[in-house]
Amino acid sequence: MKMVCLIAWGLLGVNGWLPAKVIRVPGQQATIQQAIEKSDPGDIVLVSPGIYRERLRMKPGMTLRSVGEKGAFQTVIDCGGLEGELPGVTMAEGATLDGFTVTGVGRYDEARWKKNWDDHGNTQSHEHMGGFGIPGIGVDEVNCTVINNIVHHNGGTGIAISGSEEGANSPVVRGNISYRNMGGGIGSMNGSAAVIDSNRCYENFYAGIGNHNASPLVMGNTCYRNVRAGIGVSEGACPVIRGNDCYQNRRAGIGVRTGVETRPVIEGNDCYENEMAGIGMEEGSSPIVRGNNCYRNLLAGIGCRGGAIGLIVGNSCYENKAAGIGIESAQARLVKNKIERNQAAGVGIRGVSEVTLVKNRCLGNRLVAVGVPGAARVTMTGNVLERKGGMPPIVAIMKEAKVVMVGNTIEGGGIAGVMLLGELKAVGNRFQGADGGSGIWARTGSQLVQEGNVISGYKKSVRRDSGGK
């Protein structure tokens, strides 16, 4: 009886009684939209290779799929560069779009793209996602599936996903290629909770994947050579961004901004060779950044500035052109990061910042392991700070900075373990010097309170210039 029931269920369509139909284009219907209109929930429209000059409006529960060995590469929805009022494809509840190229929705502007590429997008206006242009594929307040498509040279965002006021929608956007669109490659906005998985987004006018007031899961995507960030997060968005590759973007690999309500979790990503930071946060945003690899970026591996509040845990930052982790006029807690072989400081702290460093390892950076040139308040506990050779001190505390160091290990060369021009309270640290210098060099006008430090290997344990207290 069980087997009979299963067979009977398999013969029933979504309507309850009729089996699903297969409608072929152009064999049975001349256009794709005609085939869509003939479909019912559960039906499949199969489209042969060719160029189809139409805009499509999907129906609920149907599947639209290309056929042929090359799928999306040979089956093209071409809107001819015309603006229009509708996306190239408008998705519907429960529908599936599988294996099409969507192009020519609105005007792609090569000259404008090139100009903004050349200036790293610095002259771009801050457009609210979804507030300009018509997308190639529109996913508006519906749960649906968008897979294996190619979306390129459109006048707005490639694939635009919008939630609803009543509640988040969770469409699946997987395995698509989105490039050279005049918006972002993929945009998630207005409360959407999409799964954005294993897509490739490159050379888009804004971010490869943008998140605006939305909470999607963004995982396993590859985002490169976009005019702005590989992945951008703004305006109260709280996505989980996991396991993505972001490289060679004109700005950050992953960029976070606009307000304390912007709270992404950024974990397990590789961000490298970007032309700004590997991961950057600013404008009061408050991300959690953990377990990422950030390397060979043209600025910091991880940058936190402009009032951002960052929790930065267990990341590896190496061989960046600036600091491994750079903080400027922001709040940050750095825990168990490995920061090595960067071309400037391991950790650089500027401006009026409040920073806590716990159990980080700063190894072999070209300049200081930790530098505090601004009016920052810094607490350092249980860190290992090491560099061999060179003139810079291992830790530099400049005027107006106030630092507490407890239980750290400072090893290596340079003119000092700590060079002090500001204020320092040092308790229970171990200094192991090489190549001479001083364990702590208190310069004129500085203030030093120390207790229980073990200092060896330096010419002087503590050097106090005239006027140091």
HUWOLIN-V685545 format. One record per backbone hydrogen bond with DSSP energy under -1.0 kcal/mol. NH is the residue of the N-H (numbers start at 1). CO is the residue of the C=O. E is the energy in kcal/mol with one decimal. If there is no record, write none. Layout:
nh=NH co=CO e=E
nh=NH co=CO e=E
This chain:
nh=5 co=1 e=-2.1
nh=6 co=2 e=-2.1
nh=7 co=3 e=-2.3
nh=8 co=4 e=-2.4
nh=9 co=5 e=-2.6
nh=10 co=6 e=-2.1
nh=11 co=7 e=-1.3
nh=16 co=13 e=-1.5
nh=23 co=44 e=-2.7
nh=25 co=46 e=-2.7
nh=28 co=24 e=-2.6
nh=29 co=24 e=-1.7
nh=35 co=31 e=-1.6
nh=36 co=32 e=-2.5
nh=37 co=33 e=-2.3
nh=38 co=34 e=-1.2
nh=39 co=36 e=-1.4
nh=42 co=61 e=-2.1
nh=43 co=40 e=-2.5
nh=44 co=21 e=-2.7
nh=45 co=63 e=-3.1
nh=46 co=23 e=-2.6
nh=47 co=65 e=-2.5
nh=48 co=25 e=-2.9
nh=50 co=74 e=-2.3
nh=52 co=76 e=-3.4
nh=54 co=52 e=-1.3
nh=56 co=88 e=-2.9
nh=58 co=90 e=-2.7
nh=61 co=93 e=-2.0
nh=62 co=59 e=-1.4
nh=63 co=43 e=-2.3
nh=64 co=96 e=-3.1
nh=65 co=45 e=-2.9
nh=66 co=98 e=-2.1
nh=67 co=47 e=-2.3
nh=73 co=70 e=-2.4
nh=74 co=71 e=-1.7
nh=76 co=50 e=-2.7
nh=77 co=101 e=-3.8
nh=78 co=52 e=-2.0
nh=79 co=103 e=-2.5
nh=81 co=104 e=-1.8
nh=82 co=79 e=-1.6
nh=88 co=135 e=-1.1
nh=89 co=136 e=-1.6
nh=90 co=56 e=-2.6
nh=91 co=138 e=-2.8
nh=94 co=143 e=-4.3
nh=95 co=92 e=-2.1
nh=96 co=62 e=-2.1
nh=97 co=145 e=-2.6
nh=98 co=64 e=-2.7
nh=99 co=147 e=-1.7
nh=101 co=75 e=-2.6
nh=102 co=150 e=-2.8
nh=103 co=77 e=-2.5
nh=104 co=153 e=-1.1
nh=106 co=82 e=-2.4
nh=106 co=104 e=-1.0
nh=113 co=109 e=-2.4
nh=114 co=110 e=-2.7
nh=115 co=111 e=-2.3
nh=116 co=112 e=-2.1
nh=117 co=113 e=-2.2
nh=118 co=114 e=-2.4
nh=119 co=115 e=-1.5
nh=120 co=117 e=-1.4
nh=121 co=116 e=-2.5
nh=122 co=119 e=-2.2
nh=124 co=121 e=-1.2
nh=127 co=125 e=-1.3
nh=131 co=128 e=-2.6
nh=136 co=157 e=-1.9
nh=137 co=158 e=-2.3
nh=138 co=89 e=-2.9
nh=139 co=160 e=-3.2
nh=141 co=162 e=-3.0
nh=145 co=95 e=-2.5
nh=146 co=172 e=-3.0
nh=147 co=97 e=-2.7
nh=148 co=174 e=-1.5
nh=150 co=100 e=-2.6
nh=151 co=177 e=-3.1
nh=152 co=102 e=-1.6
nh=153 co=179 e=-1.1
nh=155 co=105 e=-3.3
nh=158 co=184 e=-2.5
nh=159 co=185 e=-1.7
nh=160 co=137 e=-2.5
nh=161 co=187 e=-3.3
nh=162 co=139 e=-3.1
nh=163 co=189 e=-1.8
nh=164 co=167 e=-1.2
nh=172 co=144 e=-2.6
nh=173 co=195 e=-3.2
nh=174 co=146 e=-2.2
nh=175 co=197 e=-1.7
nh=177 co=149 e=-2.9
nh=178 co=200 e=-2.8
nh=179 co=151 e=-2.0
nh=180 co=202 e=-1.2
nh=182 co=154 e=-2.5
nh=183 co=156 e=-1.6
nh=185 co=207 e=-1.9
nh=186 co=208 e=-1.8
nh=187 co=159 e=-2.9
nh=188 co=210 e=-2.8
nh=189 co=161 e=-2.5
nh=190 co=212 e=-1.0
nh=191 co=213 e=-3.7
nh=192 co=189 e=-1.2
nh=193 co=169 e=-3.5
nh=195 co=171 e=-2.7
nh=196 co=217 e=-3.1
nh=197 co=173 e=-2.3
nh=198 co=219 e=-1.9
nh=200 co=176 e=-2.8
nh=201 co=222 e=-2.6
nh=202 co=178 e=-1.6
nh=203 co=224 e=-1.1
nh=205 co=181 e=-2.8
nh=206 co=183 e=-1.8
nh=208 co=229 e=-1.7
nh=209 co=230 e=-1.7
nh=210 co=186 e=-2.9
nh=211 co=232 e=-1.9
nh=212 co=188 e=-2.8
nh=213 co=234 e=-1.7
nh=215 co=192 e=-2.8
nh=217 co=194 e=-2.7
nh=218 co=240 e=-3.2
nh=219 co=196 e=-2.2
nh=220 co=242 e=-1.5
nh=222 co=199 e=-2.7
nh=223 co=245 e=-3.0
nh=224 co=201 e=-1.6
nh=225 co=247 e=-1.1
nh=227 co=204 e=-2.7
nh=228 co=206 e=-1.4
nh=230 co=252 e=-1.6
nh=231 co=253 e=-1.8
nh=232 co=209 e=-2.7
nh=233 co=255 e=-2.4
nh=234 co=211 e=-2.6
nh=238 co=214 e=-2.5
nh=240 co=216 e=-2.1
nh=241 co=265 e=-3.3
nh=242 co=218 e=-2.6
nh=243 co=267 e=-1.5
nh=245 co=221 e=-2.7
nh=246 co=270 e=-2.8
nh=247 co=223 e=-1.6
nh=248 co=272 e=-1.2
nh=250 co=226 e=-2.8
nh=251 co=228 e=-1.2
nh=253 co=277 e=-1.7
nh=254 co=278 e=-1.7
nh=255 co=231 e=-2.6
nh=256 co=280 e=-2.5
nh=257 co=233 e=-2.1
nh=259 co=283 e=-3.5
nh=262 co=259 e=-2.0
nh=263 co=261 e=-1.0
nh=265 co=239 e=-2.4
nh=266 co=288 e=-3.3
nh=267 co=241 e=-2.6
nh=268 co=290 e=-1.3
nh=270 co=244 e=-2.6
nh=271 co=293 e=-3.0
nh=272 co=246 e=-1.7
nh=273 co=295 e=-1.3
nh=275 co=249 e=-2.7
nh=276 co=251 e=-1.3
nh=278 co=300 e=-1.7
nh=279 co=301 e=-1.7
nh=280 co=254 e=-2.8
nh=281 co=303 e=-2.3
nh=282 co=256 e=-2.0
nh=284 co=306 e=-1.1
nh=285 co=282 e=-1.6
nh=286 co=262 e=-2.5
nh=288 co=264 e=-2.4
nh=289 co=311 e=-3.3
nh=290 co=266 e=-2.6
nh=291 co=313 e=-1.8
nh=293 co=269 e=-2.8
nh=294 co=316 e=-3.0
nh=295 co=271 e=-1.6
nh=296 co=318 e=-1.3
nh=298 co=274 e=-2.9
nh=299 co=276 e=-1.6
nh=301 co=323 e=-1.6
nh=302 co=324 e=-1.7
nh=303 co=279 e=-2.9
nh=304 co=326 e=-2.8
nh=305 co=281 e=-2.3
nh=306 co=328 e=-1.1
nh=307 co=329 e=-3.1
nh=308 co=305 e=-1.2
nh=309 co=285 e=-3.1
nh=310 co=331 e=-2.5
nh=311 co=287 e=-1.9
nh=312 co=333 e=-2.8
nh=313 co=289 e=-2.7
nh=314 co=335 e=-2.5
nh=316 co=292 e=-2.9
nh=317 co=338 e=-2.7
nh=318 co=294 e=-1.6
nh=319 co=340 e=-1.2
nh=321 co=297 e=-2.9
nh=322 co=299 e=-1.3
nh=324 co=345 e=-1.6
nh=325 co=346 e=-2.2
nh=326 co=302 e=-2.7
nh=327 co=348 e=-3.2
nh=328 co=304 e=-2.5
nh=329 co=350 e=-2.1
nh=331 co=308 e=-2.9
nh=332 co=354 e=-2.1
nh=333 co=310 e=-2.3
nh=334 co=356 e=-3.3
nh=335 co=312 e=-2.4
nh=336 co=358 e=-2.3
nh=338 co=315 e=-2.9
nh=339 co=361 e=-3.4
nh=340 co=317 e=-1.9
nh=341 co=363 e=-1.6
nh=343 co=320 e=-3.0
nh=344 co=322 e=-1.3
nh=346 co=368 e=-1.9
nh=347 co=369 e=-2.2
nh=348 co=325 e=-2.1
nh=349 co=371 e=-2.8
nh=350 co=327 e=-3.4
nh=353 co=351 e=-1.5
nh=354 co=330 e=-1.9
nh=355 co=377 e=-2.4
nh=356 co=332 e=-2.0
nh=357 co=379 e=-3.0
nh=358 co=334 e=-3.1
nh=359 co=381 e=-2.1
nh=361 co=337 e=-2.8
nh=362 co=384 e=-2.9
nh=363 co=339 e=-2.3
nh=364 co=386 e=-1.9
nh=366 co=342 e=-2.9
nh=367 co=344 e=-1.8
nh=369 co=394 e=-2.3
nh=370 co=394 e=-1.6
nh=371 co=347 e=-2.6
nh=372 co=396 e=-2.9
nh=374 co=349 e=-1.1
nh=376 co=374 e=-1.7
nh=377 co=353 e=-2.7
nh=378 co=402 e=-2.5
nh=379 co=355 e=-2.2
nh=380 co=404 e=-3.2
nh=381 co=357 e=-2.9
nh=382 co=406 e=-1.6
nh=384 co=360 e=-2.7
nh=385 co=409 e=-3.2
nh=386 co=362 e=-3.0
nh=387 co=411 e=-1.6
nh=394 co=416 e=-1.9
nh=395 co=417 e=-1.5
nh=396 co=370 e=-2.2
nh=397 co=419 e=-2.9
nh=398 co=372 e=-2.4
nh=401 co=398 e=-1.8
nh=402 co=376 e=-2.6
nh=403 co=423 e=-2.4
nh=404 co=378 e=-2.4
nh=405 co=425 e=-2.9
nh=406 co=380 e=-2.9
nh=407 co=427 e=-1.9
nh=409 co=383 e=-2.9
nh=410 co=430 e=-3.1
nh=411 co=385 e=-2.8
nh=412 co=432 e=-2.1
nh=413 co=387 e=-1.7
nh=415 co=391 e=-2.2
nh=417 co=438 e=-2.2
nh=418 co=439 e=-1.6
nh=419 co=395 e=-2.8
nh=420 co=441 e=-3.1
nh=421 co=397 e=-3.4
nh=422 co=397 e=-1.1
nh=423 co=401 e=-2.7
nh=424 co=447 e=-2.5
nh=425 co=403 e=-2.1
nh=426 co=449 e=-2.8
nh=427 co=405 e=-2.9
nh=428 co=451 e=-2.2
nh=430 co=408 e=-2.9
nh=431 co=454 e=-3.6
nh=432 co=410 e=-3.0
nh=433 co=456 e=-3.3
nh=434 co=412 e=-1.2
nh=438 co=415 e=-1.8
nh=439 co=460 e=-2.5
nh=440 co=461 e=-1.8
nh=441 co=418 e=-3.0
nh=442 co=463 e=-3.0
nh=443 co=420 e=-3.1
nh=446 co=443 e=-2.2
nh=447 co=422 e=-2.6
nh=449 co=424 e=-2.5
nh=451 co=426 e=-2.2
nh=454 co=429 e=-2.8
nh=456 co=431 e=-2.2
nh=459 co=437 e=-1.5
nh=460 co=437 e=-1.4
nh=463 co=440 e=-2.9
nh=465 co=442 e=-2.8
nh=468 co=465 e=-2.3
nh=469 co=446 e=-1.8
